[in-house]
Each structure stands twice: as C-alpha cells, then as structure tokens.
Amino acid sequence: MTVPNLIMWSVATVAAGWKISQVLRVPEDRYLRAVAMCTVFVFIALTAQLATGLPVNMLGPSLPKLVQNVVLTFFFALLIIVLQAAISAPRATRRSRREYLLAVLASVLLTVSCIAAPSASRGVSYEAATVDSAALWFYLVGNAYMAYATARTAYLAWQAARQTQSRARLSLRVAAAGLVICCLGAHLPRVAATSGYLLELPAGLLATERWTTPALAAGIAVFFIGIAYPGARTGMVKAHLWLEARRRYHQLRPLWFIVCRAFPAIALFRPVPLLRELFHLRYMRLRYYRRLIECRDGLVCLSPSLRGGASDTSELARQIGQLADSGASPRPAAARGILAEPLGDSVEADVGELVKLSRELRRLQKVAQGPSLAEA
C-alpha cells in the first residue's frame, strides 16, 4: 500500500460520498446521477487497487485487478456518454448503446483472459507480464480498450470545452491533456508491445515496462487536476468568503456587545464569552450579517441617548462607552440622526464605518481598562 494510492482512495471516497449526498437531495437530476456514478466507479476501482497492496489479501492477486479493469471500462463508457450529452444530447442517446456494448465486450474478454491464464500468471503486474505470454492477453485487451476510451474521452472533452464559456473550459482542456498523455504515453505503446510479444517480434526494444508506468501516472495526475480544478476553485472562493465574514464578525463584537447589553431583545443569538465565540464555525455568514444588522439597529436605538451630532468616530465611541459604563438601559425612541453614517450606499461602506467605531471602542476600553468591554 503506497501513500499516493491511499491519498487517491481517500479523495475518491470523499468525492463519491459528496456526490451521493447531492443525488439524495436532488434525485431527479439525471446529469448529477451520472456524475455520481462516475465517482462511485472511481472509488471501486481505487479500492480494488488498494486491496492488491494490503499485507493480507484474502481476495487473491487476480480478482482485485480484474475488478479494477472491469470497473474502469464502465467508468469510461459512462464518462463518454456524459460528455457526448454535454455536446449533443440526441447524439448521446443514439451512441450510448454502442458505448455500453463496447464496455461489456471488453469486460467479458478481460474476464475470459484472466480465467484462461494459469493461476501463477493471474494478477501479475504489467512489468512482469512482458515475460509471461499467458498474462499478455489480459493487458492487450485492457490497454486496447483504454487507448480507445482515453482518445475518445479526450476528443469529447476538448469539444465540450469549445462550447462552454465558463471557467470549466480550462478544466476540460487540462483533463483532455491528461487523457492524451495516458493514451499516447502508456496505452498505445503497451498495445504495440503486447502485440509484438504475442507475435514473437522484438517488442522488447520498446522497453515499455520501464517508462509507460510513469507516463500513465503523470497523465492520471493531470486528468485529476483538470477534474478537480472547478471544485477546488469554488472551495477557495468559499473559504475566502468564510474567512472574511469571520474576521468582520469578530471586529464588530465590541460594538455589538454594548448594544446587546443596552437592548437585549435585538440579539437573535445571545452574547457568549469570547472563547466560546471563537468556536463558532457554522453559519458564519448568517451570524456575520445578523451581527451587522443588530449593530445598526442598536445605534438607531442609542442615538436619542447621545449628546449632539457626534460625527467624529472617537467622540461617538467615547459617548457610547460612557453610556455602557453607566449601566443605564435606554429605551428605544425616535432616532435623531444616523450614527456612523456610511460614505456610500454599499454594504461594505456601512460595514467599514461600523468596524471603525467598534475598533475605537476597543481602543478606549483598553486605555480605560474598563471591565465592560474586557469581556468583548
């Protein structure tokens, strides 16, 4: 069992679980069901590959490898149909039967070649199969189908990229490049080599057992990079938004803590100690926007209790701090003006003014070492 195989299996497990959960939420989406089935096929194939490297393999050396190859044939058949549907749905309907028949034919030939081989030749690696004619038929069938499947999938992925205007275009082109590397760097040379060995030609001059495995690994890596790019980019954007919401959420705490003390009914979520608040991880954007609204509502309610216009942030923060320290509980009344008025109409402009006020409150509290804001 190697670390890269374990990592790929873990990623495939997460991806399959994620897609299955999406299908359970939207069971009528046929495209989503097909993509989920592709991830399940990859998970099964990588599980079989992982099983061959276990210290104790109760399935024998041949069964995991056979399962892996059979599953991959149906994975590529389904992937070809999905890509064809993205280009032309009517044509995909007509060609789907042919793709499934090819996958079934390849699977039958793989099974027959595996069963027909002597027990000592079953499950051997490609590097060892070059000196074992009984195992060559298994790799000839498998690589012949994979050469067709990778070439066909690469072509369809490139065609689908030409028809899309989204960022998925780059993803499809990178995935197509990875499939081309697999086809030209591994599967086609292996077809030529295995055919040469079976025909007793000097195929050993190609030395495919030395360089095709690294080429295949590189192609698979490029393919998965292309497939994972949209999801990874979406995840990075979501992570950035989450971190930004969390940062603003904590920056607003000093101001929010005061308005919640003055008007407890404003808070949807009651104030908690800072240490506990640091463990708030879920619904961060909801919490952030709720805190933003509550800060603005609190300032509206506080405005009748403050002296003068207090347009300066420092003066406004000083008055709010004195009001909090006095322990008074003002009652909501008609607002006399807009406190911490934003310079623009955007939400970010409003947030900027509230954050400035909240920071000033924190600074004044540190200078005065008052107990009220120390909790904030």
C-alpha positions as CSV (number, residue, x, y, z in Angstrom):
1,M,0.0,0.0,0.0
2,T,1.6,3.3,-1.1
3,V,0.8,6.8,0.2
4,P,-0.3,8.2,-3.2
5,N,-2.7,5.3,-3.7
6,L,-4.1,5.9,-0.2
7,I,-4.5,9.6,-0.8
8,M,-6.3,9.0,-4.2
9,W,-8.6,6.5,-2.5
10,S,-9.4,9.0,0.3
11,V,-10.2,11.7,-2.2
12,A,-12.3,9.3,-4.2
13,T,-14.2,8.3,-1.1
14,V,-15.0,11.9,-0.2
15,A,-16.0,12.7,-3.7
16,A,-18.3,9.7,-4.0
17,G,-19.9,10.5,-0.7
18,W,-20.4,14.1,-1.6
19,K,-22.0,13.3,-4.9
20,I,-24.2,10.7,-3.4
21,S,-25.4,13.2,-0.8
22,Q,-26.2,15.6,-3.7
23,V,-28.2,12.9,-5.5
24,L,-30.2,12.2,-2.4
25,R,-31.1,15.9,-2.2
26,V,-31.9,16.2,-6.0
27,P,-32.8,12.7,-7.2
28,E,-34.4,13.8,-10.4
29,D,-31.2,15.3,-11.8
30,R,-30.1,12.7,-14.4
31,Y,-26.8,14.5,-15.1
32,L,-25.9,14.6,-11.4
33,R,-26.7,10.9,-11.1
34,A,-24.4,10.1,-14.0
35,V,-21.5,12.1,-12.4
36,A,-22.2,10.5,-9.1
37,M,-22.0,7.0,-10.7
38,C,-18.6,8.0,-12.3
39,T,-17.2,8.9,-8.8
40,V,-18.5,5.6,-7.4
41,F,-16.8,3.7,-10.3
42,V,-13.5,5.5,-9.5
43,F,-14.0,4.7,-5.8
44,I,-14.5,1.0,-6.5
45,A,-11.5,0.9,-8.9
46,L,-9.2,2.5,-6.4
47,T,-10.5,0.3,-3.6
48,A,-9.6,-2.7,-5.7
49,Q,-6.2,-1.2,-6.5
50,L,-5.7,-0.6,-2.8
51,A,-6.7,-4.2,-1.9
52,T,-3.8,-5.6,-4.0
53,G,-1.3,-3.8,-1.8
54,L,-2.7,-5.0,1.5
55,P,-0.4,-7.2,3.7
56,V,-3.3,-9.7,3.9
57,N,-5.2,-10.0,0.6
58,M,-7.9,-12.6,1.0
59,L,-9.3,-11.9,-2.5
60,G,-6.2,-13.3,-4.2
61,P,-3.9,-11.4,-6.6
62,S,-6.2,-11.6,-9.7
63,L,-9.6,-10.6,-8.5
64,P,-8.9,-7.0,-7.4
65,K,-7.0,-6.3,-10.7
66,L,-9.9,-7.8,-12.7
67,V,-12.4,-5.8,-10.8
68,Q,-10.4,-2.6,-11.2
69,N,-10.1,-3.0,-15.0
70,V,-13.8,-4.0,-15.5
71,V,-15.0,-1.1,-13.4
72,L,-12.8,1.3,-15.4
73,T,-14.3,0.2,-18.6
74,F,-17.8,1.1,-17.4
75,F,-16.4,4.4,-15.9
76,F,-15.1,5.5,-19.3
77,A,-18.2,4.3,-21.1
78,L,-20.4,6.5,-18.8
79,L,-17.9,9.4,-19.0
80,I,-18.1,9.3,-22.8
81,I,-21.9,9.3,-22.7
82,V,-21.9,12.3,-20.2
83,L,-19.5,14.3,-22.4
84,Q,-21.4,13.4,-25.5
85,A,-24.6,14.6,-23.9
86,A,-23.0,17.9,-23.0
87,I,-22.1,18.4,-26.7
88,S,-25.3,16.9,-28.3
89,A,-28.0,15.2,-26.2
90,P,-29.7,13.5,-29.2
91,R,-26.5,12.0,-30.4
92,A,-25.6,10.8,-26.9
93,T,-28.8,8.8,-26.8
94,R,-28.0,7.1,-30.1
95,R,-24.4,6.3,-29.2
96,S,-24.9,5.3,-25.5
97,R,-25.9,1.7,-26.5
98,R,-22.7,1.3,-28.5
99,E,-20.5,2.5,-25.7
100,Y,-22.1,0.1,-23.2
101,L,-21.7,-2.8,-25.6
102,L,-18.0,-2.0,-26.1
103,A,-17.6,-1.9,-22.3
104,V,-19.4,-5.2,-21.9
105,L,-17.3,-6.8,-24.6
106,A,-14.1,-5.5,-23.1
107,S,-15.2,-6.8,-19.7
108,V,-16.0,-10.2,-21.0
109,L,-12.7,-10.5,-22.8
110,L,-10.8,-9.4,-19.7
111,T,-12.6,-11.9,-17.6
112,V,-12.0,-14.7,-20.1
113,S,-8.3,-13.9,-20.5
114,C,-7.9,-13.8,-16.7
115,I,-9.7,-17.1,-16.2
116,A,-7.8,-18.8,-19.1
117,A,-4.4,-17.8,-17.7
118,P,-2.6,-20.2,-15.3
119,S,-3.1,-19.3,-11.7
120,A,0.6,-18.3,-11.4
121,S,0.1,-15.7,-14.2
122,R,-3.1,-14.1,-12.8
123,G,-2.8,-10.7,-11.3
124,V,0.9,-10.1,-12.3
125,S,1.9,-6.5,-13.0
126,Y,2.4,-5.3,-16.5
127,E,6.2,-5.2,-15.9
128,A,6.1,-9.0,-15.1
129,A,3.6,-9.8,-17.8
130,T,6.1,-9.0,-20.6
131,V,7.8,-12.3,-20.0
132,D,4.6,-14.2,-19.4
133,S,2.6,-14.8,-22.6
134,A,-0.5,-16.1,-20.7
135,A,-0.9,-12.7,-19.0
136,L,-0.2,-10.6,-22.1
137,W,-3.7,-11.2,-23.5
138,F,-5.2,-9.6,-20.4
139,Y,-3.1,-6.5,-20.8
140,L,-3.6,-6.4,-24.6
141,V,-7.4,-6.3,-24.2
142,G,-7.3,-3.8,-21.3
143,N,-4.9,-1.4,-23.0
144,A,-6.7,-1.6,-26.3
145,Y,-10.0,-0.6,-24.8
146,M,-8.3,2.1,-22.7
147,A,-6.5,3.5,-25.7
148,Y,-9.8,3.9,-27.4
149,A,-11.6,5.2,-24.3
150,T,-8.9,7.8,-23.4
151,A,-8.7,9.0,-27.0
152,R,-12.4,9.3,-27.4
153,T,-12.9,11.0,-24.0
154,A,-10.1,13.5,-24.7
155,Y,-11.7,14.4,-28.0
156,L,-15.1,14.9,-26.4
157,A,-13.7,16.9,-23.5
158,W,-11.9,19.2,-25.9
159,Q,-15.1,19.6,-28.0
160,A,-17.1,20.3,-24.8
161,A,-14.5,23.0,-23.8
162,R,-15.0,24.7,-27.2
163,Q,-18.8,25.1,-26.5
164,T,-18.6,26.4,-22.9
165,Q,-17.9,30.0,-21.9
166,S,-17.4,29.3,-18.2
167,R,-14.2,28.6,-16.3
168,A,-14.9,24.9,-16.9
169,R,-13.3,25.4,-20.3
170,L,-9.8,25.3,-18.8
171,S,-10.7,22.3,-16.6
172,L,-11.9,20.3,-19.6
173,R,-8.8,21.1,-21.6
174,V,-6.5,20.1,-18.8
175,A,-8.4,16.9,-18.3
176,A,-8.2,16.2,-22.1
177,A,-4.4,16.8,-22.0
178,G,-4.1,14.3,-19.2
179,L,-6.1,11.7,-21.2
180,V,-3.9,12.3,-24.3
181,I,-0.8,11.6,-22.1
182,C,-2.4,8.4,-20.9
183,C,-3.2,7.3,-24.4
184,L,0.0,8.2,-26.2
185,G,2.3,7.7,-23.3
186,A,1.0,4.4,-21.9
187,H,-1.9,2.6,-23.6
188,L,-0.9,2.8,-27.3
189,P,2.7,1.8,-26.6
190,R,1.5,-1.1,-24.4
191,V,-0.8,-2.3,-27.2
192,A,2.1,-2.3,-29.6
193,A,4.4,-4.0,-27.1
194,T,2.0,-6.7,-26.1
195,S,1.0,-7.4,-29.7
196,G,4.7,-7.7,-30.6
197,Y,5.4,-10.1,-27.7
198,L,2.4,-12.3,-28.8
199,L,3.6,-12.2,-32.4
200,E,7.2,-13.0,-31.3
201,L,8.5,-9.7,-32.6
202,P,11.4,-7.8,-31.0
203,A,9.0,-5.7,-28.9
204,G,11.4,-5.6,-26.0
205,L,13.2,-2.8,-27.8
206,L,10.4,-0.5,-26.9
207,A,11.1,-1.1,-23.1
208,T,7.5,-0.1,-22.3
209,E,7.7,-1.7,-18.9
210,R,10.2,1.0,-17.9
211,W,8.6,4.3,-19.0
212,T,4.9,3.7,-19.6
213,T,4.1,3.5,-15.9
214,P,5.5,6.9,-15.0
215,A,3.8,8.3,-18.1
216,L,0.5,6.8,-17.0
217,A,0.8,8.2,-13.5
218,A,1.6,11.7,-15.0
219,G,-1.5,11.5,-17.2
220,I,-3.7,10.4,-14.4
221,A,-2.4,13.3,-12.2
222,V,-3.0,15.9,-15.0
223,F,-6.5,14.4,-15.6
224,F,-7.5,14.7,-11.9
225,I,-6.1,18.2,-11.7
226,G,-8.4,19.2,-14.5
227,I,-11.4,17.5,-13.0
228,A,-10.7,18.9,-9.5
229,Y,-10.0,22.5,-10.7
230,P,-13.6,23.8,-10.6
231,G,-14.3,22.3,-7.3
232,A,-11.0,23.4,-5.8
233,R,-11.5,27.0,-7.1
234,T,-15.1,27.1,-5.7
235,G,-13.8,25.8,-2.4
236,M,-11.1,28.5,-2.3
237,V,-13.7,31.2,-3.0
238,K,-16.0,29.9,-0.3
239,A,-13.1,29.7,2.1
240,H,-12.1,33.3,1.4
241,L,-15.7,34.5,1.9
242,W,-16.0,32.5,5.1
243,L,-12.7,33.9,6.5
244,E,-13.7,37.4,5.6
245,A,-17.1,37.0,7.3
246,R,-15.4,35.6,10.4
247,R,-12.9,38.5,10.5
248,R,-15.7,41.1,10.3
249,Y,-17.8,39.1,12.7
250,H,-15.2,39.4,15.4
251,Q,-14.3,43.0,14.6
252,L,-17.9,44.1,15.2
253,R,-18.0,42.3,18.6
254,P,-17.1,45.3,20.9
255,L,-19.9,47.5,19.4
256,W,-22.4,44.6,19.2
257,F,-21.6,43.6,22.8
258,I,-22.6,47.1,24.0
259,V,-25.9,47.4,22.0
260,C,-26.9,43.9,23.2
261,R,-26.4,45.0,26.8
262,A,-28.5,48.1,26.2
263,F,-31.2,46.3,24.1
264,P,-31.1,42.6,24.8
265,A,-34.2,42.0,22.6
266,I,-32.1,43.0,19.5
267,A,-29.9,39.9,19.6
268,L,-31.0,36.8,17.8
269,F,-28.1,34.9,19.3
270,R,-27.4,35.8,22.9
271,P,-23.9,37.0,23.7
272,V,-21.4,34.4,24.8
273,P,-17.9,34.6,26.2
274,L,-15.2,35.4,23.6
275,L,-13.5,32.0,24.0
276,R,-16.8,30.2,23.2
277,E,-17.5,32.5,20.3
278,L,-14.1,31.6,18.7
279,F,-15.6,28.1,18.2
280,H,-18.5,29.4,16.1
281,L,-17.7,27.8,12.7
282,R,-21.1,27.0,11.2
283,Y,-23.4,29.5,9.5
284,M,-20.7,32.2,9.7
285,R,-22.1,34.4,7.0
286,L,-25.5,34.3,8.6
287,R,-24.0,35.2,12.0
288,Y,-22.0,38.0,10.5
289,Y,-24.9,39.6,8.6
290,R,-27.1,39.3,11.6
291,R,-24.5,41.0,13.8
292,L,-24.1,43.7,11.2
293,I,-27.9,44.4,11.3
294,E,-28.0,44.3,15.1
295,C,-25.2,46.8,15.4
296,R,-27.0,49.2,13.0
297,D,-30.3,48.7,14.8
298,G,-28.6,49.2,18.2
299,L,-27.1,52.5,17.0
300,V,-30.5,53.7,15.9
301,C,-31.9,53.0,19.3
302,L,-28.9,54.6,21.1
303,S,-29.0,57.8,19.1
304,P,-31.6,59.6,21.3
305,S,-29.4,58.9,24.4
306,L,-26.3,60.5,23.0
307,R,-25.4,64.2,23.1
308,G,-25.2,66.3,19.9
309,G,-24.4,65.0,16.5
310,A,-21.2,63.2,17.5
311,S,-20.0,63.0,13.9
312,D,-16.4,62.2,15.0
313,T,-15.8,58.5,15.5
314,S,-13.7,59.0,18.6
315,E,-16.3,61.2,20.2
316,L,-19.1,58.9,19.3
317,A,-17.2,55.9,20.7
318,R,-16.5,57.8,23.9
319,Q,-20.2,58.6,24.5
320,I,-21.2,55.1,23.8
321,G,-18.6,53.8,26.2
322,Q,-19.7,56.2,28.9
323,L,-23.3,55.1,28.4
324,A,-22.3,51.5,28.7
325,D,-20.3,52.1,31.8
326,S,-23.1,54.0,33.5
327,G,-25.2,50.9,33.5
328,A,-28.2,52.8,32.1
329,S,-30.7,51.0,30.0
330,P,-32.0,53.5,27.4
331,R,-35.4,52.9,25.9
332,P,-35.8,52.9,22.1
333,A,-37.0,56.2,20.8
334,A,-37.2,58.1,17.6
335,A,-33.7,58.4,16.1
336,R,-32.2,62.0,16.0
337,G,-29.7,61.2,13.3
338,I,-27.6,58.5,11.6
339,L,-24.7,57.4,13.8
340,A,-21.5,56.2,12.0
341,E,-23.1,57.2,8.7
342,P,-21.5,55.4,5.8
343,L,-19.9,57.3,3.0
344,G,-21.5,55.2,0.3
345,D,-24.6,53.1,-0.4
346,S,-22.9,49.7,-0.4
347,V,-22.9,47.2,2.4
348,E,-19.1,47.4,2.6
349,A,-19.3,51.1,3.2
350,D,-21.7,50.6,6.1
351,V,-19.5,47.8,7.5
352,G,-16.4,49.9,7.2
353,E,-17.9,52.7,9.4
354,L,-19.2,50.2,12.0
355,V,-15.9,48.4,12.2
356,K,-14.1,51.8,12.7
357,L,-16.5,52.6,15.6
358,S,-16.0,49.1,17.0
359,R,-12.2,49.4,16.9
360,E,-12.3,52.8,18.6
361,L,-14.5,51.3,21.3
362,R,-11.9,48.6,21.8
363,R,-9.1,51.1,21.9
364,L,-10.9,53.3,24.5
365,Q,-11.6,50.3,26.6
366,K,-8.0,49.2,26.6
367,V,-6.9,52.7,27.7
368,A,-9.5,52.9,30.4
369,Q,-9.2,49.2,31.3
370,G,-12.9,49.1,31.8
371,P,-14.5,45.8,32.7
372,S,-17.4,46.1,30.4
373,L,-15.5,45.8,27.2
374,A,-12.9,43.5,28.5
375,E,-15.4,40.7,28.1
376,A,-15.7,41.7,24.4
